[in-house]
Protein backbone atom coordinates (compact mmCIF):
# COMPACT_ATOMS: atom_id res chain seq x y z
CA UNK A 1 0.00 0.00 0.00
CA UNK A 2 1.15 3.55 -0.76
CA UNK A 3 0.99 5.72 2.37
CA UNK A 4 1.62 9.47 2.50
CA UNK A 5 2.34 10.86 5.96
CA UNK A 6 1.95 14.65 5.97
CA UNK A 7 4.07 15.98 8.81
CA UNK A 8 7.52 14.98 10.01
CA UNK A 9 7.19 15.67 13.70
CA UNK A 10 7.75 12.93 16.28
CA UNK A 11 4.43 11.13 15.80
CA UNK A 12 4.31 11.33 12.02
CA UNK A 13 7.88 10.11 11.78
CA UNK A 14 7.22 7.27 14.23
CA UNK A 15 4.26 5.92 12.26
CA UNK A 16 6.17 6.25 9.01
CA UNK A 17 9.07 4.32 10.55
CA UNK A 18 6.69 1.61 11.78
CA UNK A 19 4.97 1.17 8.39
CA UNK A 20 7.90 1.59 6.00
CA UNK A 21 9.25 -1.98 6.18
CA UNK A 22 5.89 -3.32 4.91
CA UNK A 23 4.50 -0.52 2.74
CA UNK A 24 5.57 2.17 0.28
CA UNK A 25 5.71 5.15 2.67
CA UNK A 26 6.51 8.76 1.80
CA UNK A 27 7.03 11.21 4.69
CA UNK A 28 6.42 14.89 3.93
CA UNK A 29 8.33 17.57 5.85
CA UNK A 30 7.20 21.18 5.50
CA UNK A 31 10.73 22.53 5.76
CA UNK A 32 13.08 21.84 2.84
CA UNK A 33 16.15 21.82 5.08
CA UNK A 34 14.54 19.34 7.45
CA UNK A 35 13.58 17.03 4.59
CA UNK A 36 17.13 17.13 3.27
CA UNK A 37 18.54 16.40 6.72
CA UNK A 38 16.17 13.43 7.15
CA UNK A 39 17.27 12.03 3.79
CA UNK A 40 20.98 12.50 4.41
CA UNK A 41 21.23 11.67 8.12
CA UNK A 42 18.47 9.01 8.13
CA UNK A 43 17.37 10.28 11.52
CA UNK A 44 14.93 12.91 12.78
CA UNK A 45 17.36 14.62 15.11
CA UNK A 46 14.95 17.36 16.12
CA UNK A 47 11.92 15.27 17.03
CA UNK A 48 12.98 11.61 17.27
CA UNK A 49 16.67 11.48 18.06
CA UNK A 50 18.63 8.21 18.00
CA UNK A 51 16.02 6.28 16.02
CA UNK A 52 17.22 5.40 12.50
CA UNK A 53 14.88 5.80 9.56
CA UNK A 54 14.37 2.53 7.66
CA UNK A 55 16.15 2.51 4.30
CA UNK A 56 12.76 1.98 2.60
CA UNK A 57 11.30 5.22 3.98
CA UNK A 58 11.26 8.09 1.47
CA UNK A 59 11.17 11.77 2.44
CA UNK A 60 10.09 14.83 0.48
CA UNK A 61 9.44 18.53 1.00
CA UNK A 62 7.25 18.68 -2.11
CA UNK A 63 3.64 18.76 -0.99
CA UNK A 64 2.20 17.88 -4.39
CA UNK A 65 4.44 14.82 -4.60
CA UNK A 66 3.24 13.66 -1.19
CA UNK A 67 -0.42 14.18 -2.10
CA UNK A 68 0.01 12.23 -5.32
CA UNK A 69 1.72 9.38 -3.45
CA UNK A 70 -1.25 8.84 -1.13
CA UNK A 71 -3.86 9.15 -3.87
CA UNK A 72 -4.61 5.45 -4.30
CA UNK A 73 -3.54 4.27 -0.86
CA UNK A 74 -3.81 6.15 2.44
CA UNK A 75 -3.18 9.78 3.31
CA UNK A 76 -2.37 10.48 6.97
CA UNK A 77 -2.20 14.04 8.33
CA UNK A 78 0.37 14.20 11.14
CA UNK A 79 0.52 17.93 11.80
CA UNK A 80 -0.53 19.57 15.08
CA UNK A 81 -4.20 20.53 15.30
CA UNK A 82 -3.35 24.05 14.15
CA UNK A 83 -2.28 22.67 10.78
CA UNK A 84 -5.18 20.29 10.15
CA UNK A 85 -7.44 22.76 8.33
CA UNK A 86 -4.67 23.73 5.93
CA UNK A 87 -3.89 20.12 5.07
CA UNK A 88 -7.52 19.12 4.61
CA UNK A 89 -8.14 22.12 2.37
CA UNK A 90 -5.15 21.17 0.21
CA UNK A 91 -6.45 17.71 -0.64
CA UNK A 92 -7.41 17.81 -4.31
CA UNK A 93 -10.20 15.23 -4.29
CA UNK A 94 -12.59 13.26 -2.09
CA UNK A 95 -9.98 10.70 -1.15
CA UNK A 96 -10.13 9.08 2.32
CA UNK A 97 -7.91 10.71 4.93
CA UNK A 98 -6.94 9.99 8.54
CA UNK A 99 -5.33 12.38 11.01
CA UNK A 100 -3.27 11.94 14.17
CA UNK A 101 -3.66 15.31 15.92
CA UNK A 102 -5.28 15.54 19.35
CA UNK A 103 -6.93 18.84 20.12
CA UNK A 104 -9.58 21.41 19.27
CA UNK A 105 -8.99 24.18 16.77
CA UNK A 106 -8.26 27.56 18.35
CA UNK A 107 -10.91 30.13 17.50
CA UNK A 108 -13.58 27.81 16.13
CA UNK A 109 -13.36 25.22 18.91
CA UNK A 110 -13.88 22.55 16.26
CA UNK A 111 -12.79 18.95 16.51
CA UNK A 112 -11.08 17.38 13.52
CA UNK A 113 -14.17 15.72 12.11
CA UNK A 114 -16.04 19.03 12.27
CA UNK A 115 -13.31 20.77 10.26
CA UNK A 116 -13.38 17.92 7.75
CA UNK A 117 -17.17 18.07 7.48
CA UNK A 118 -16.96 21.80 6.75
CA UNK A 119 -14.22 21.51 4.12
CA UNK A 120 -14.88 18.10 2.57
CA UNK A 121 -18.53 17.12 3.18
CA UNK A 122 -19.14 13.48 2.44
CA UNK A 123 -15.48 12.51 2.05
CA UNK A 124 -14.38 9.51 4.16
CA UNK A 125 -12.27 10.60 7.11
CA UNK A 126 -11.24 9.58 10.60
CA UNK A 127 -8.68 9.71 13.38
CA UNK A 128 -5.96 7.33 14.58
CA UNK A 129 -5.43 7.79 18.29
CA UNK A 130 -4.70 6.04 21.57
CA UNK A 131 -2.05 5.68 24.30
CA UNK A 132 1.21 6.09 22.43
CA UNK A 133 4.56 7.78 22.87
CA UNK A 134 6.23 8.26 19.50
CA UNK A 135 9.59 6.95 20.71
CA UNK A 136 8.14 3.59 21.73
CA UNK A 137 6.23 3.14 18.47
CA UNK A 138 9.34 3.94 16.43
CA UNK A 139 11.40 1.47 18.46
CA UNK A 140 8.86 -1.28 17.83
CA UNK A 141 7.66 -1.51 21.44
CA UNK A 142 4.18 -2.93 21.95
CA UNK A 143 1.42 -0.36 21.40
CA UNK A 144 -2.34 -0.44 20.78
CA UNK A 145 -4.24 2.29 18.93
CA UNK A 146 -7.78 2.84 17.67
CA UNK A 147 -8.74 3.85 14.13
CA UNK A 148 -12.06 5.69 14.32
CA UNK A 149 -14.16 6.44 11.27
CA UNK A 150 -17.81 6.28 10.25
CA UNK A 151 -16.49 4.74 7.03
CA UNK A 152 -15.82 1.08 7.75
CA UNK A 153 -13.67 0.65 4.66
CA UNK A 154 -11.36 3.48 5.75
CA UNK A 155 -10.99 2.03 9.25
CA UNK A 156 -10.13 -1.34 7.69
CA UNK A 157 -7.62 0.28 5.35
CA UNK A 158 -5.95 1.96 8.34
CA UNK A 159 -5.67 -1.41 10.06
CA UNK A 160 -4.09 -2.85 6.92
CA UNK A 161 -1.62 0.03 6.84
CA UNK A 162 -0.38 -0.05 10.42
CA UNK A 163 -1.40 -3.28 12.19
CA UNK A 164 1.77 -5.28 12.84
CA UNK A 165 3.46 -7.54 15.35
CA UNK A 166 4.15 -4.72 17.82
CA UNK A 167 1.37 -2.32 16.79
CA UNK A 168 -2.21 -3.46 17.32
CA UNK A 169 -4.96 -1.39 15.69
CA UNK A 170 -8.55 -1.61 16.89
CA UNK A 171 -11.45 0.06 15.07
CA UNK A 172 -14.30 2.27 16.23
CA UNK A 173 -17.14 4.18 14.60
CA UNK A 174 -17.21 6.77 17.41
CA UNK A 175 -15.04 9.52 15.92
CA UNK A 176 -16.39 12.12 18.37
CA UNK A 177 -15.51 10.07 21.43
CA UNK A 178 -12.03 9.21 20.19
CA UNK A 179 -11.31 12.86 19.36
CA UNK A 180 -12.63 14.18 22.67
CA UNK A 181 -10.53 11.66 24.58
CA UNK A 182 -7.41 12.57 22.66
CA UNK A 183 -7.92 16.28 23.24
CA UNK A 184 -9.00 16.41 26.87
CA UNK A 185 -6.42 13.94 28.18
CA UNK A 186 -3.69 16.48 27.33
CA UNK A 187 -5.35 19.08 29.55
CA UNK A 188 -5.72 16.58 32.38
CA UNK A 189 -2.08 15.58 32.02
CA UNK A 190 -1.09 19.20 32.74
CA UNK A 191 -3.19 18.96 35.91
CA UNK A 192 -1.43 15.80 37.11
CA UNK A 193 1.89 17.47 36.34
CA UNK A 194 0.90 20.36 38.57
CA UNK A 195 0.29 17.89 41.40
CA UNK A 196 3.67 16.24 40.91
CA UNK A 197 5.46 19.57 40.72
CA UNK A 198 3.90 20.70 43.99
CA UNK A 199 5.13 17.52 45.67
CA UNK A 200 8.65 17.84 44.23
CA UNK A 201 9.83 20.17 46.98
CA UNK A 202 9.44 17.51 49.65
CA UNK A 203 6.44 19.13 51.35
CA UNK A 204 4.68 16.25 53.11
CA UNK A 205 1.40 18.18 52.98
CA UNK A 206 1.54 18.57 49.20
CA UNK A 207 -0.84 16.44 47.08
CA UNK A 208 0.57 12.98 46.46
CA UNK A 209 -0.33 9.74 44.72
CA UNK A 210 -3.78 9.60 46.32
CA UNK A 211 -4.58 12.99 44.83
CA UNK A 212 -3.25 11.96 41.43
CA UNK A 213 -5.51 8.91 41.36
CA UNK A 214 -8.50 11.03 42.32
CA UNK A 215 -7.68 13.65 39.70
CA UNK A 216 -7.34 11.08 36.91
CA UNK A 217 -10.63 9.45 37.90
CA UNK A 218 -12.57 12.70 38.12
CA UNK A 219 -10.83 13.90 34.98
CA UNK A 220 -12.18 10.87 33.16
CA UNK A 221 -15.67 11.88 34.33
CA UNK A 222 -15.08 15.39 32.93
CA UNK A 223 -13.92 13.99 29.62
CA UNK A 224 -16.95 11.72 29.41
CA UNK A 225 -19.41 14.51 30.23
CA UNK A 226 -18.08 16.65 27.41
CA UNK A 227 -18.05 13.73 25.00
CA UNK A 228 -21.65 12.76 25.75
CA UNK A 229 -22.77 16.36 25.27
CA UNK A 230 -21.15 16.32 21.83
CA UNK A 231 -22.75 13.01 20.85
CA UNK A 232 -20.09 10.44 21.76
CA UNK A 233 -20.72 7.00 23.27
CA UNK A 234 -19.92 6.53 26.96
CA UNK A 235 -18.09 3.23 26.44
CA UNK A 236 -15.49 4.91 24.20
CA UNK A 237 -14.05 6.67 27.23
CA UNK A 238 -13.28 3.35 28.91
CA UNK A 239 -11.19 2.38 25.87
CA UNK A 240 -7.80 3.16 24.39
CA UNK A 241 -8.46 6.77 23.41
CA UNK A 242 -10.13 7.60 26.73
CA UNK A 243 -8.87 5.90 29.87
CA UNK A 244 -5.88 4.37 28.10
CA UNK A 245 -4.48 7.60 26.69
CA UNK A 246 -5.33 9.52 29.86
CA UNK A 247 -3.39 7.14 32.12
CA UNK A 248 -0.36 7.16 29.81
CA UNK A 249 -0.21 10.92 29.32
CA UNK A 250 -0.96 11.74 32.95
CA UNK A 251 1.67 9.41 34.41
CA UNK A 252 4.32 8.72 31.75
CA UNK A 253 7.72 10.38 31.99
CA UNK A 254 7.72 11.01 28.22
CA UNK A 255 4.54 13.12 28.40
CA UNK A 256 5.17 16.73 27.32
CA UNK A 257 1.84 17.92 28.74
CA UNK A 258 2.57 16.39 32.13
CA UNK A 259 5.97 18.09 32.06
CA UNK A 260 4.32 21.44 31.43
CA UNK A 261 2.43 21.06 34.69
CA UNK A 262 5.49 19.92 36.63
CA UNK A 263 7.59 22.88 35.49
CA UNK A 264 4.80 25.39 36.13
CA UNK A 265 4.40 24.08 39.67
CA UNK A 266 8.16 24.40 40.15
CA UNK A 267 7.89 28.11 39.42
CA UNK A 268 8.88 28.41 35.76
CA UNK A 269 6.85 30.88 33.63
CA UNK A 270 4.70 29.37 30.90
CA UNK A 271 6.62 30.95 28.02
CA UNK A 272 9.88 29.47 29.30
CA UNK A 273 8.26 26.08 29.84
CA UNK A 274 6.87 25.91 26.31
CA UNK A 275 10.17 27.05 24.79
CA UNK A 276 12.10 24.39 26.70
CA UNK A 277 10.03 21.50 25.33
CA UNK A 278 11.12 21.77 21.71
CA UNK A 279 7.81 20.11 20.70
CA UNK A 280 4.17 21.16 20.69
CA UNK A 281 2.33 20.48 23.96
CA UNK A 282 -1.23 20.40 22.63
CA UNK A 283 -2.78 20.75 26.09
CA UNK A 284 -1.55 24.34 26.46
CA UNK A 285 -3.43 25.45 23.35
CA UNK A 286 -6.36 23.09 23.84
CA UNK A 287 -7.27 23.84 27.47
CA UNK A 288 -8.99 27.23 26.97
CA UNK A 289 -10.73 25.96 23.82
CA UNK A 290 -12.06 22.88 25.64
CA UNK A 291 -13.31 25.07 28.48
CA UNK A 292 -15.06 27.47 26.09
CA UNK A 293 -16.74 24.58 24.25
CA UNK A 294 -17.84 23.03 27.55
CA UNK A 295 -19.36 26.28 28.74
CA UNK A 296 -21.29 26.64 25.48
CA UNK A 297 -22.77 23.21 26.14
CA UNK A 298 -23.38 23.80 29.84
CA UNK A 299 -20.87 21.09 30.83
CA UNK A 300 -19.05 21.50 34.14
CA UNK A 301 -15.27 20.84 33.89
CA UNK A 302 -13.64 22.08 37.12
CA UNK A 303 -10.23 20.44 36.53
CA UNK A 304 -9.99 21.95 33.06
CA UNK A 305 -11.04 25.32 34.47
CA UNK A 306 -8.29 25.11 37.11
CA UNK A 307 -5.68 24.31 34.45
CA UNK A 308 -6.81 27.26 32.34
CA UNK A 309 -6.57 29.59 35.34
CA UNK A 310 -3.01 28.43 36.02
CA UNK A 311 -1.99 28.81 32.36
CA UNK A 312 -3.43 32.34 32.34
CA UNK A 313 -1.70 33.25 35.61
CA UNK A 314 -5.00 33.79 37.40
CA UNK A 315 -4.22 31.10 40.00
CA UNK A 316 -1.01 29.59 41.32
CA UNK A 317 -0.77 25.80 41.01
CA UNK A 318 -1.18 25.46 44.79
CA UNK A 319 -4.27 27.69 44.80
CA UNK A 320 -5.77 25.76 41.89
CA UNK A 321 -5.36 22.43 43.66
CA UNK A 322 -6.74 23.88 46.90
CA UNK A 323 -9.76 25.18 45.00
CA UNK A 324 -10.49 21.72 43.58
CA UNK A 325 -10.24 20.13 47.04
CA UNK A 326 -12.57 22.74 48.55
CA UNK A 327 -15.48 21.97 46.24
CA UNK A 328 -18.62 20.80 48.03
CA UNK A 329 -19.21 17.10 48.65
CA UNK A 330 -21.54 15.27 46.28
CA UNK A 331 -22.47 11.80 45.09
CA UNK A 332 -19.90 10.18 42.81
CA UNK A 333 -20.90 9.86 39.18
CA UNK A 334 -20.62 11.60 35.84
CA UNK A 335 -22.18 14.78 37.22
CA UNK A 336 -19.69 17.45 38.29
C-alpha positions in Angstrom: 0.0 0.0 0.0 1.2 3.6 -0.8 1.0 5.7 2.4 1.6 9.5 2.5 2.3 10.9 6.0 1.9 14.7 6.0 4.1 16.0 8.8 7.5 15.0 10.0 7.2 15.7 13.7 7.8 12.9 16.3 4.4 11.1 15.8 4.3 11.3 12.0 7.9 10.1 11.8 7.2 7.3 14.2 4.3 5.9 12.3 6.2 6.3 9.0 9.1 4.3 10.5 6.7 1.6 11.8 5.0 1.2 8.4 7.9 1.6 6.0 9.3 -2.0 6.2 5.9 -3.3 4.9 4.5 -0.5 2.7 5.6 2.2 0.3 5.7 5.1 2.7 6.5 8.8 1.8 7.0 11.2 4.7 6.4 14.9 3.9 8.3 17.6 5.8 7.2 21.2 5.5 10.7 22.5 5.8 13.1 21.8 2.8 16.1 21.8 5.1 14.5 19.3 7.5 13.6 17.0 4.6 17.1 17.1 3.3 18.5 16.4 6.7 16.2 13.4 7.1 17.3 12.0 3.8 21.0 12.5 4.4 21.2 11.7 8.1 18.5 9.0 8.1 17.4 10.3 11.5 14.9 12.9 12.8 17.4 14.6 15.1 14.9 17.4 16.1 11.9 15.3 17.0 13.0 11.6 17.3 16.7 11.5 18.1 18.6 8.2 18.0 16.0 6.3 16.0 17.2 5.4 12.5 14.9 5.8 9.6 14.4 2.5 7.7 16.1 2.5 4.3 12.8 2.0 2.6 11.3 5.2 4.0 11.3 8.1 1.5 11.2 11.8 2.4 10.1 14.8 0.5 9.4 18.5 1.0 7.2 18.7 -2.1 3.6 18.8 -1.0 2.2 17.9 -4.4 4.4 14.8 -4.6 3.2 13.7 -1.2 -0.4 14.2 -2.1 0.0 12.2 -5.3 1.7 9.4 -3.4 -1.3 8.8 -1.1 -3.9 9.2 -3.9 -4.6 5.4 -4.3 -3.5 4.3 -0.9 -3.8 6.1 2.4 -3.2 9.8 3.3 -2.4 10.5 7.0 -2.2 14.0 8.3 0.4 14.2 11.1 0.5 17.9 11.8 -0.5 19.6 15.1 -4.2 20.5 15.3 -3.4 24.1 14.2 -2.3 22.7 10.8 -5.2 20.3 10.2 -7.4 22.8 8.3 -4.7 23.7 5.9 -3.9 20.1 5.1 -7.5 19.1 4.6 -8.1 22.1 2.4 -5.2 21.2 0.2 -6.4 17.7 -0.6 -7.4 17.8 -4.3 -10.2 15.2 -4.3 -12.6 13.3 -2.1 -10.0 10.7 -1.1 -10.1 9.1 2.3 -7.9 10.7 4.9 -6.9 10.0 8.5 -5.3 12.4 11.0 -3.3 11.9 14.2 -3.7 15.3 15.9 -5.3 15.5 19.3 -6.9 18.8 20.1 -9.6 21.4 19.3 -9.0 24.2 16.8 -8.3 27.6 18.4 -10.9 30.1 17.5 -13.6 27.8 16.1 -13.4 25.2 18.9 -13.9 22.6 16.3 -12.8 18.9 16.5 -11.1 17.4 13.5 -14.2 15.7 12.1 -16.0 19.0 12.3 -13.3 20.8 10.3 -13.4 17.9 7.7 -17.2 18.1 7.5 -17.0 21.8 6.8 -14.2 21.5 4.1 -14.9 18.1 2.6 -18.5 17.1 3.2 -19.1 13.5 2.4 -15.5 12.5 2.0 -14.4 9.5 4.2 -12.3 10.6 7.1 -11.2 9.6 10.6 -8.7 9.7 13.4 -6.0 7.3 14.6 -5.4 7.8 18.3 -4.7 6.0 21.6 -2.1 5.7 24.3 1.2 6.1 22.4 4.6 7.8 22.9 6.2 8.3 19.5 9.6 7.0 20.7 8.1 3.6 21.7 6.2 3.1 18.5 9.3 3.9 16.4 11.4 1.5 18.5 8.9 -1.3 17.8 7.7 -1.5 21.4 4.2 -2.9 21.9 1.4 -0.4 21.4 -2.3 -0.4 20.8 -4.2 2.3 18.9 -7.8 2.8 17.7 -8.7 3.9 14.1 -12.1 5.7 14.3 -14.2 6.4 11.3 -17.8 6.3 10.3 -16.5 4.7 7.0 -15.8 1.1 7.8 -13.7 0.7 4.7 -11.4 3.5 5.7 -11.0 2.0 9.3 -10.1 -1.3 7.7 -7.6 0.3 5.3 -6.0 2.0 8.3 -5.7 -1.4 10.1 -4.1 -2.9 6.9 -1.6 0.0 6.8 -0.4 0.0 10.4 -1.4 -3.3 12.2 1.8 -5.3 12.8 3.5 -7.5 15.3 4.2 -4.7 17.8 1.4 -2.3 16.8 -2.2 -3.5 17.3 -5.0 -1.4 15.7 -8.6 -1.6 16.9 -11.4 0.1 15.1 -14.3 2.3 16.2 -17.1 4.2 14.6 -17.2 6.8 17.4 -15.0 9.5 15.9 -16.4 12.1 18.4 -15.5 10.1 21.4 -12.0 9.2 20.2 -11.3 12.9 19.4 -12.6 14.2 22.7 -10.5 11.7 24.6 -7.4 12.6 22.7 -7.9 16.3 23.2 -9.0 16.4 26.9 -6.4 13.9 28.2 -3.7 16.5 27.3 -5.4 19.1 29.6 -5.7 16.6 32.4 -2.1 15.6 32.0 -1.1 19.2 32.7 -3.2 19.0 35.9 -1.4 15.8 37.1 1.9 17.5 36.3 0.9 20.4 38.6 0.3 17.9 41.4 3.7 16.2 40.9 5.5 19.6 40.7 3.9 20.7 44.0 5.1 17.5 45.7 8.6 17.8 44.2 9.8 20.2 47.0 9.4 17.5 49.7 6.4 19.1 51.4 4.7 16.3 53.1 1.4 18.2 53.0 1.5 18.6 49.2 -0.8 16.4 47.1 0.6 13.0 46.5 -0.3 9.7 44.7 -3.8 9.6 46.3 -4.6 13.0 44.8 -3.3 12.0 41.4 -5.5 8.9 41.4 -8.5 11.0 42.3 -7.7 13.7 39.7 -7.3 11.1 36.9 -10.6 9.5 37.9 -12.6 12.7 38.1 -10.8 13.9 35.0 -12.2 10.9 33.2 -15.7 11.9 34.3 -15.1 15.4 32.9 -13.9 14.0 29.6 -16.9 11.7 29.4 -19.4 14.5 30.2 -18.1 16.6 27.4 -18.1 13.7 25.0 -21.7 12.8 25.8 -22.8 16.4 25.3 -21.1 16.3 21.8 -22.8 13.0 20.8 -20.1 10.4 21.8 -20.7 7.0 23.3 -19.9 6.5 27.0 -18.1 3.2 26.4 -15.5 4.9 24.2 -14.1 6.7 27.2 -13.3 3.4 28.9 -11.2 2.4 25.9 -7.8 3.2 24.4 -8.5 6.8 23.4 -10.1 7.6 26.7 -8.9 5.9 29.9 -5.9 4.4 28.1 -4.5 7.6 26.7 -5.3 9.5 29.9 -3.4 7.1 32.1 -0.4 7.2 29.8 -0.2 10.9 29.3 -1.0 11.7 33.0 1.7 9.4 34.4 4.3 8.7 31.7 7.7 10.4 32.0 7.7 11.0 28.2 4.5 13.1 28.4 5.2 16.7 27.3 1.8 17.9 28.7 2.6 16.4 32.1 6.0 18.1 32.1 4.3 21.4 31.4 2.4 21.1 34.7 5.5 19.9 36.6 7.6 22.9 35.5 4.8 25.4 36.1 4.4 24.1 39.7 8.2 24.4 40.2 7.9 28.1 39.4 8.9 28.4 35.8 6.9 30.9 33.6 4.7 29.4 30.9 6.6 31.0 28.0 9.9 29.5 29.3 8.3 26.1 29.8 6.9 25.9 26.3 10.2 27.0 24.8 12.1 24.4 26.7 10.0 21.5 25.3 11.1 21.8 21.7 7.8 20.1 20.7 4.2 21.2 20.7 2.3 20.5 24.0 -1.2 20.4 22.6 -2.8 20.8 26.1 -1.6 24.3 26.5 -3.4 25.5 23.4 -6.4 23.1 23.8 -7.3 23.8 27.5 -9.0 27.2 27.0 -10.7 26.0 23.8 -12.1 22.9 25.6 -13.3 25.1 28.5 -15.1 27.5 26.1 -16.7 24.6 24.2 -17.8 23.0 27.5 -19.4 26.3 28.7 -21.3 26.6 25.5 -22.8 23.2 26.1 -23.4 23.8 29.8 -20.9 21.1 30.8 -19.0 21.5 34.1 -15.3 20.8 33.9 -13.6 22.1 37.1 -10.2 20.4 36.5 -10.0 21.9 33.1 -11.0 25.3 34.5 -8.3 25.1 37.1 -5.7 24.3 34.5 -6.8 27.3 32.3 -6.6 29.6 35.3 -3.0 28.4 36.0 -2.0 28.8 32.4 -3.4 32.3 32.3 -1.7 33.2 35.6 -5.0 33.8 37.4 -4.2 31.1 40.0 -1.0 29.6 41.3 -0.8 25.8 41.0 -1.2 25.5 44.8 -4.3 27.7 44.8 -5.8 25.8 41.9 -5.4 22.4 43.7 -6.7 23.9 46.9 -9.8 25.2 45.0 -10.5 21.7 43.6 -10.2 20.1 47.0 -12.6 22.7 48.5 -15.5 22.0 46.2 -18.6 20.8 48.0 -19.2 17.1 48.7 -21.5 15.3 46.3 -22.5 11.8 45.1 -19.9 10.2 42.8 -20.9 9.9 39.2 -20.6 11.6 35.8 -22.2 14.8 37.2 -19.7 17.5 38.3 
